[in-house]
């Protein structure tokens, strides 16, 4: 069953949870007046349904492949990403100073909701670039912004987030990747990172890695972590690409799901040191990276919403087609299983939980918008505090809901849900 973006439900939730109409009235969402939100979502839906959706299964069945340091994405991925760039979708929330549209976070939330539902493995790459753009806009020097932001906002140069190491995951205190100061103001980066989403691929000419590392004289623990931009290819003064930087992909992980998304082992500095550029101040990199991580947290919540929505649509279609048993009051020997009360219960639970998760995520996006766009400084401050509370809730709750709803989706299919060819299991694995 092909995914169809529920645009009217998304607009309803933007009004009910994020206060879209109130925001249009008070100026927070002035740029979404006159039906702009719905019009944009309708265009985003065309990309989701016509481009990403048809690649959902092939991404799972073929997956990304690694050979000799290079990663080949599934068939159709390169063309789909080219259309993503051509459509200007990476630029939705980027600063107009660097070619972005400057539109609100709540609109991006709706887009990511449908794009991830159509093909979550594909969208994991662009999602991280949105966060990297925010991090550089907030913390990078003017020189770094000038060199990288326009290309990143256009989508021509996607980005990655490099935190995790073999000995440093949720706890970054043991982080060992090191940075060494150079006379020209750059740094050389040495170390290994794991679980790096889209750390290497064939969809773009360059990749901008945001890397956490530790200076030799840094304080212990997270107070001694710095953030660096480490490009795959160096950038010349005229903006053209130069030599390959000393960073390589040593392999990709073999995972339960999201097979189309390459989860990379990245090695920095095997041949003299990868050149990096400091973002923000030395030893204050974790605070800079949290800008990107908070974007990723909301995106994770939206992925839970997306998986719930896609799994529900798939299960609903199956329940309408599959005939088993005679429902109470039926006049034919066999009834579609949607007529049976327990199947109805599961479908209604799937729908209700997905809507609740969407409400939490859109509410969070709306609060983030007010923290950045409200005219009153006190209102911005209050919204920022509320966003700090809601963001981890959106991630944890909505992510859990995606898992629960996709499990119910398998159950609606009965034994057929356990058979890969029905497609129900992929939502649960992803």
N, C-alpha and C positions, 0 to 999 in steps of 0.2 A: 504494500500500500504506500503510495507516494505521500510525502509530508506536505501539508498545506498550512501556511502561516496563519494563525488566528488573529489577524490584524485588528478586527473590531474588539476582540477581547483584550488585546494589548492596549488599545486606546482607552477602553473603559478603565483598565487598571491604572493607567497613567493619571486619569482623572480622579479615581477613587482613592488610590494609595499615595500617589506622588503630588497631587494637587495641581495638575496641569492647567486647568482653567483658572484657578486662583493665581497661579504663577504668570499666566498670560495677562491677567488683570493688573497685577502689581509690578510687572516688568521683569520678573525673574525669567519668564519664558516668552518674552516679547517676540523672539525670533521664531517661535512656534505658532504664532497666531495665523488665522485664516486657513486652518486645515493643514498647515505645514507638517505637523507630526504625522498625520495619517498619510499624507501624500508621500513622505519620505519612507515610511514603513511599507507602503505598497510597492515602491520601487525596490526596497531591500528584499521584499518577499519574492519578487521575480528572480532575483539572484539566488535566493535560498532554494526556491522550488525548481528552477530550470537549470541551474549550474551545479550547486552543491549537492542537492538531493540525489541526482543520478549517480554521484560518485561515492555515496555512503557505503554501499556494499562492496564495491571494488577496493575501497580503502582498507576494509577489514580483511577481505579474502586475499589480496595481493600484498598489501602492506608496504612499508618503506624498506629498502634494502641497502646494506652497507658493503662496500668492497674497496679495499686499498685506500681508506680515508675519505672516500666519497659516498654520499647518500643519494640514492635514487628514490624519488617519491612515487606513489602509485600512478597508473595511467590516468591522465586528465588533470592531475594536480597542477602541473605547470600552467596549463591553459586557464584553469579556474583562478589561479592566483593572478595571472595577467589580467583577467577580467575584473578581479577585485581591485587591482591598482587602477585600471582604466576607468572604472566606475567612481573612483575617488573615495572609496569606502574607508580606507585607512585614515583619511583626513577629517572624519566627521567631527571629532572634538578637539582637533589640534588647533594651536594658536594661528590666527590669521597672519600674524607677523612672519610666519614661516610656511605659508601656503595652506593652512588648515581652514576648516569651515567655522570653527569656534562654536559648534552647536552643543546643547546640554548633554549631560551624562545620562539623563533619563531616556533620551532618544537613542543613544548608543546602546543602552540596556535592552531596549526593544529589538534593535537590530541584532545584537549578540544572542538574544533569546532565540530568534528564528534561525539565524545562521548556524548556531550550535546544534539546534534540533535537526536541521537538515544534514549536518555533517560535522560532528564535534571534533573528530580527529583532525580535519583540515583547519578548523577555526582556532585550534590551540596556538597556532603560530601568530596570526594577526592579533589575538588577544594579548599576548605578551608585548607586542610592539606598541599597542595603545598604552600600556603601563610604562614602558621605557620612555616613550615620548613625554608623559607626564613627569617622570623623574628628572629628565634632562631639562625640561622647561622650568622646573622648580629649583634645580640645584646646580646646573652646569654653568661653566663660564661662557661668556659671549662667544669666544673662539670655538668652543665645542658646539654650541648651538648653531653657529654659522656654518660649521663644517658638516654637521650630521642631521639637524632637525628637518630641513626641507626634504631631504631624501627619505627620511624615516616617515614623515607625515604623508608623503606621497605614496608610501608603501614600496618604493623602489629598493630601499635598504631595510629589511626587517630586523628585528632585534631579539635578543635572548636575555634571560635572567640566570646568572651563575652564582648560586649560593652553595648548594649541597656538595659535600665531599664524602669520601668513604667513611671518615670519622666524624663528620659534622653535618647533621641533618637539621632536625627541629632545634637542637641545641648548637648554636654557632660558636660557642666558646672555644672548642678545640680546633677551629679553622686554621689550616696550615698553609694555604696558598700564600706565597710571599710576593711582595713588591719591593723593588730596589730603585732608589732615586738615581736619576741620570743627570749629567751636567747640563743638558739642554732643557731640563724641566719635565721631561717625560719620565716614565717609570718602566722597568722591565718586570714582567709578571712570570712567575714560575709556580706550577702546581697542576693538580688534577681536579676536575669537577665532574660530578655524575648527575644523572637524571635531568640533563639539560634539554628541554623541549625545543625541537627544531634548531639544535646547535649546529647542524650541518644539513644542507639540502641543495637541490638543484633548481629552485624556483626564483632565485634572485642573484644578481651579480656580486653583491656584498652582504655581509651579515654583521650587525653591530652588537657585540657582546658587552653586557654590563656585568662586571666581575668584582666580587668581594675578595680582598686580599689584605695581608698584614705586613706592615713595614717592620724592619729589623728592630727598631727602638720603640715599637708601639706598646702601649699598656696591655696587660693581660686581659683576656676575655673579650666581650663584645665592645668594650670601650676602646679597643685598639684595632678596629676593622675599618678599612677605607674602601671606597668604591671607585672603579676605573672603567672607562670606555676602552675596549680592546677590539678594533675592527679586524675582520677576516683579511681584508686587503687594506693596505695603507692608502690614505687619501692625499693626493698631491695638492699643492697650493692653489691650482686652478680648478680643483674639485674632481679631477679625473682620478681613476684608480691607479695605484702604484703597485709595489711589490707585495707578495703574499706575506702576511704577518706570521709569526712563529706560534701558530695555534692550529691544532688538528683534531679531527674526530677519530678516536681510537676504536670505536665500535658503537653499536646501538643495542638497547635492551630488548629482550623478547618478553612481551607483556601479555597479560590476560586480555586486555582490550586496547582500544585506540591504536590499532596496528598501523594505520596510515600515518600517524604522528611519530616521527623519529625521536626517540628518547636517547640522548647521546652521552657518551663518555668523552669529555673534552680535556685535552692535554695542552698546557701552556708552557712554552719555554724550553722545549727539548733541544733546540738548536741555538741557544744563546740568549733566549728571553723574548717573550712577546711584548711588543711596545704597547703601553697603555697610557691613558690620560686621566688625571685625577678629576673626579666629580665632587664638587664641594670641598670641604676641608679634610686634611689628613685625620684619621682616627674617628671620623664622624660619618663613615660610609653607611652604617646600618640605618641611621636616621634617613639618609637619602634613599636607600633601597626600600624603606618602608613605604615611600610614596608609590613605588611600583608594586610592592607586595599588597597594599590595600586595594589597588585596582584589580590585582589578580584574585584577591579574596572575593570581591563582588562578582568577578567573572566566573569563579568557581561556583558560587551560588546560582548564577544564571545558567550555568551548564547543568546543574541539578534540575532547574525548571525545564530546560530544553529537553533533557532526557525523559523527564516525566511526560511532557507534552507529546513527544514523538512516540513514546511507548504507549501512551493512552490512545493516540490516533490509530496506531497499528493494531492494538487489541480490540478497539471498537469495530474496526473494519472486519476483523476476523470473527468477532462475536455475531455480527450481522450476517455473515456468510455461512458459518459452520452450523450444520443442522444435526442435532442429537436430542433424542428423547421428545416426549410430548409435554409441552407446558400446560399448566393448569388452565382449563377453559379453552384450549386450542381445538380447532376443528380438523386439523390435518395430523397425520401420524407422526411427522417430524417437525420440530420447531427450531428456529434459529436459537442458539444458546443464549443470546441476549434476552430472551423471554424468560429464562430461568432466574429466580430471585437471587441466588448466590452470585451468579455472574453479574447481574445488575449491581449488586452490592459492591463487588470488586471494581467495576467500572466507575461507579459513582465515587468511591473512595479515591481512585486514581485521579479523577477530575478535580475533586475537592482539594486534595493535597497539593496538586500542581498549582491550582489557583492560589492557594495560601502561600506557597513558596514564591510565586510570581509577585504577590502583593508585598511580601517582605523585601524582595530585591528591588522592586520599583520604588517602594518607600525609601529604601536606603539610597538609591540613585537620586531621588528627589531631594533628600536632605543634603547629600553631597553638593548638588547644584546650588542649594540655598547657602551653603557654607562658602561658595565661591562667587555667587551672583547677587545675593541680597544687597539692597542699597544701604541698609543700616548696619554699621560695624557690629553692634551688639547682636543683631539677628544672625550675622555671619558666624560670630563666635559661638552662639548657642547651637547653631546648626552643625558646626564642626564638632562640638562635644557630643552631640547626638549621633553624628556619623561615626565617631569613634566607638560608640556603643553598638550601633546597628551593624557595622560592617562584618565583624566576626560572627554575629548571629546569622546574617544573611548567608555567609559561607557555610557554617556548620548545619543550620537548619535545612536550607534548600538543598545542600549536597546530600544530606541524609534522606530527604524526601525523594530525590531522584533515584536513589538506591531502592527505597521502599516501593516506589511506584513501578519501576522497571521489573522488580520481583513479582509484583501483582500482575504485570503484563504477561510474564511467562506463565503464571498460574491460570490466567484467563484462557490461554491456549491449551491448557491441560498437558497431556503428554507431548503434543506437537510443539509446545513451547521449549522443550528440551532438545528439539531437532533444529540444527543450525539453519537449514534451508528456509524455515519460516521467517527468520529474521528477528524474532522476539528476543532471543538470547543475546544478540549483539548489543542491544540497549543496556541490558544488565551488565554485560562485560565492560562496555565503554564507561 
